[in-house]
Amino acid sequence: MFNTMMILLADATQGAAPGGSAPAGGGSLFDSPIMFLLPVGIVLFYFLFLRPMRKQEQEKAALLNQVKKNDKIITHAGIYGTVVAVSDTEDEITVRVDDNVRLKMVKNSILRNLTNEDAAKEAKAAKDAIKKGAKASSSTAVTTKDGGS
């Protein structure tokens, strides 16, 4: 059985059909439409999966690097707390959950930084207010012609 498969494989690589006649398909690797779709599939895979994952990893790293004392955070476990201390040498933080209750955690357990999110919302609201103010002042100009009698 194995010998028969090896003979058929050798015949296929030499361009001969199993019956001894000339090959019917031309035998070129690039004749298959799959070879033209493969690069398209690779590009789609990159843009649909790899690029968004890389972006999420960068956002997570930025979040963890921006954590500082007195930031309000939420952990992956759903614990709300305030950062009391951030260790620069180790990958840990101390979070105050309640009066006299402090937890040491790994920085990677932080899900959201509520302080930074609130600051971003306020900045966006201020930016939108400036835009609306500029539009309102430019559209209220009215000219009138004063007529006699």
C-alpha positions as CSV (number, residue, x, y, z in Angstrom):
1,M,0.0,0.0,0.0
2,F,2.7,2.5,1.0
3,N,4.8,1.6,-2.1
4,T,1.8,2.2,-4.4
5,M,1.3,5.6,-2.8
6,M,4.9,6.5,-3.3
7,I,4.8,5.5,-6.9
8,L,1.6,7.6,-7.5
9,L,3.3,10.5,-5.7
10,A,6.4,10.2,-7.8
11,D,4.3,10.1,-11.0
12,A,2.4,13.1,-10.0
13,T,5.5,15.1,-9.3
14,Q,7.0,14.2,-12.7
15,G,3.8,15.3,-14.5
16,A,2.6,11.9,-15.6
17,A,-1.0,10.8,-14.8
18,P,-1.5,7.4,-13.0
19,G,-2.7,5.8,-16.2
20,G,0.5,6.7,-18.1
21,S,-1.1,9.4,-20.3
22,A,-0.3,13.1,-20.4
23,P,-1.5,15.2,-17.5
24,A,-4.9,16.8,-18.0
25,G,-4.6,19.9,-15.7
26,G,-1.3,21.4,-16.8
27,G,0.3,20.6,-13.4
28,S,1.3,24.2,-12.5
29,L,1.0,25.2,-8.8
30,F,-0.4,28.6,-9.7
31,D,-3.3,27.2,-11.8
32,S,-5.3,26.7,-8.6
33,P,-7.5,29.6,-7.6
34,I,-6.6,28.9,-4.0
35,M,-3.1,30.3,-4.6
36,F,-4.7,33.6,-5.6
37,L,-7.1,33.7,-2.6
38,L,-4.4,32.8,0.0
39,P,-2.8,36.3,0.1
40,V,-6.2,37.9,0.3
41,G,-7.0,35.6,3.3
42,I,-3.7,36.5,5.0
43,V,-4.4,40.2,4.6
44,L,-8.0,39.8,5.9
45,F,-6.7,37.7,8.9
46,Y,-4.2,40.5,9.7
47,F,-6.8,43.3,9.6
48,L,-9.6,41.4,11.3
49,F,-7.6,39.7,14.1
50,L,-4.0,40.6,14.6
51,R,-4.2,44.4,14.2
52,P,-7.1,44.9,16.7
53,M,-5.4,42.5,19.2
54,R,-2.2,44.5,19.0
55,K,-4.1,47.8,19.5
56,Q,-5.9,46.4,22.6
57,E,-2.5,45.2,24.1
58,Q,-1.1,48.7,23.6
59,E,-4.1,50.3,25.2
60,K,-3.8,47.9,28.2
61,A,-0.1,48.7,28.6
62,A,-0.8,52.4,28.5
63,L,-3.6,52.0,31.1
64,L,-1.2,50.1,33.4
65,N,1.6,52.5,33.0
66,Q,-0.6,55.5,33.8
67,V,-1.9,54.2,37.1
68,K,-0.9,56.5,39.9
69,K,-1.7,57.2,43.6
70,N,-5.4,58.2,44.3
71,D,-6.7,56.9,41.0
72,K,-10.1,55.1,41.3
73,I,-10.0,51.8,39.6
74,I,-12.1,48.7,38.9
75,T,-10.4,45.3,38.9
76,H,-11.3,42.2,36.8
77,A,-12.9,40.7,39.9
78,G,-15.3,43.7,40.1
79,I,-13.7,45.3,43.1
80,Y,-13.9,49.1,43.2
81,G,-11.0,50.8,45.0
82,T,-8.5,53.7,45.2
83,V,-4.8,53.2,44.5
84,V,-2.8,53.8,47.6
85,A,0.7,52.8,46.4
86,V,2.2,51.8,43.1
87,S,5.5,49.8,43.1
88,D,7.9,50.8,40.4
89,T,10.2,47.8,40.9
90,E,7.6,45.1,41.1
91,D,4.4,44.6,39.2
92,E,2.1,45.3,42.1
93,I,-0.2,48.0,43.6
94,T,-1.9,48.5,46.9
95,V,-5.6,49.3,46.6
96,R,-7.8,50.7,49.4
97,V,-11.2,49.1,49.2
98,D,-12.8,50.4,52.4
99,D,-11.6,52.0,55.7
100,N,-8.7,50.0,57.0
101,V,-9.0,47.5,54.2
102,R,-6.1,47.4,51.7
103,L,-5.3,44.8,49.1
104,K,-2.1,44.1,47.3
105,M,-2.7,43.2,43.7
106,V,-0.9,42.6,40.5
107,K,-1.1,45.7,38.1
108,N,-2.5,43.4,35.4
109,S,-5.7,42.9,37.5
110,I,-6.8,46.5,36.7
111,L,-9.7,46.5,34.3
112,R,-10.6,50.2,34.2
113,N,-9.2,53.5,35.5
114,L,-12.2,55.6,36.4
115,T,-10.2,58.7,37.1
116,N,-8.7,58.8,33.6
117,E,-12.1,58.0,32.0
118,D,-13.7,60.9,33.9
119,A,-10.9,63.3,32.8
120,A,-11.3,62.1,29.2
121,K,-15.1,62.7,29.3
122,E,-14.6,66.2,30.7
123,A,-12.0,67.0,28.1
124,K,-14.3,65.8,25.3
125,A,-17.3,67.7,26.7
126,A,-15.2,70.9,26.9
127,K,-14.0,70.3,23.3
128,D,-17.6,69.8,22.1
129,A,-18.8,72.9,23.9
130,I,-16.1,75.0,22.2
131,K,-17.1,73.6,18.8
132,K,-20.8,74.4,19.5
133,G,-19.9,77.9,20.7
134,A,-17.9,78.6,17.6
135,K,-20.7,77.4,15.3
136,A,-23.4,79.3,17.2
137,S,-21.4,82.6,17.1
138,S,-20.7,82.3,13.3
139,S,-24.3,81.5,12.3
140,T,-26.0,84.3,14.3
141,A,-24.7,87.2,12.2
142,V,-27.7,89.0,10.7
143,T,-27.6,92.1,8.5
144,T,-30.5,94.4,8.0
145,K,-31.2,97.3,5.7
146,D,-32.6,100.3,7.3
147,G,-35.3,101.9,5.2
148,G,-36.8,105.4,5.4
149,S,-40.4,106.6,5.9
